[in-house]
Every structure is written in C-alpha cells, then in structure tokens.
Amino acid sequence: MTTPTGKPGAAGWLALAAAPSFAAMAGITAASPALCLSDPGPLPLDGMTMMYLLMALFHLPPWLRLLPGQGPTRKGDRP
C-alpha cells in the first residue's frame, strides 16, 4: 500500500477512496429511492442501501490502519 519512500501509492489512495464512496452512495440511495428503480419500502434501509453500507464496512480496514499506534504492516513485520 506504500511505496519504498513510505508514501501511499495509487493502490493506497484507491483503498482509502472506497469506504467514503460507498457511504455516500448509501446516503444517496436512502435519500431518494426513485434512483434505484425499485418500489420504496416502509424503511429507507432497503436492499441497495444495506448493500452499500456493508460494502463501506468491508472497506474500512485501510482507514483503521491510519489510527494512532497503527503503523503500516509489511511482509515479515509480524509481532
């Protein structure tokens, strides 16, 4: 995820962009169900909204690695 200089490469930036993108898509889908071409249910958390929220959840690990005390993990640096 980082280059030899320690700066994030293209894959690192893409990994960080995934979770906010899916969270925004979940918000848009919940706010206007007409965009999904499905009948609105009684709750705004329909199938597409839940799918986007789960995708955002599964793409959170790159953000969690940025927390203080969490350094980048490289091969061979296991405790």
N, C-alpha and C positions, 0 to 999 in steps of 0.2 A: 504494500500500500504506500510505502515511501520509497523515494529514490535513494541512491547511496549518499546523497548530500543531506538526507533527513527531511527533505521537503516532500509533501504529498504529490504523487504523480496523477495522471489522468484517471486511473482506476480509483484512486483515493477520493478525488473530487466527485466522481460519479457515485461512489458508495455513500458519500455524505449527502448527495442530492436526492437519493431515492426516498428516504423516510419523509422529509417535508413535502415532496411532490405527492406521495400517496396520501398524506394527511390533508393536503389542500384538495385533492380530488375527492376525498371522503366528505369534506365540508361542502364542496360544491354540489355533490350528489345529494347530500342530506337537505341542502337549502332549496334545491329546485329539482324535484323528482321528474319533472317533464323532460329533462335532458336524457334520462335513461330509457325512455320509450317503454316504460312499464307502468302499470297502474299503481298509484300511491297507496301504500298500506296505512294502517292506523298509526304506526310509528314512523318517524323519519329514518330509523335504522333498518332499512330494507336490506336485501341481499347484496347489492352492489356497495352500499355504504359499509357494511360489515366486512366485505372482501377488501376494500381499500384500507380500512382500519387494521385488519390483520396483516396486510402487506406492509403497512407502515411499522407495525410492531415487529415484524420479522426483519425489517431493515434498520432497526435501532442499534445493533451492536457497534457499528463504526462511531456513532455518536457517544455510546457508553465508554468507548476507549479513550475519548477525549476528556473524561472526568479526571480531576486531580488525583495523582497517585497511580494512574493507569498509563503506563508507557506503551509504545508500540511493541507488539510481540513479533519477534523474528524467529526464524527457524533456529533451533538449538538454544534458545534463551528460555528454556523451561525451568521453573524453580525446582 
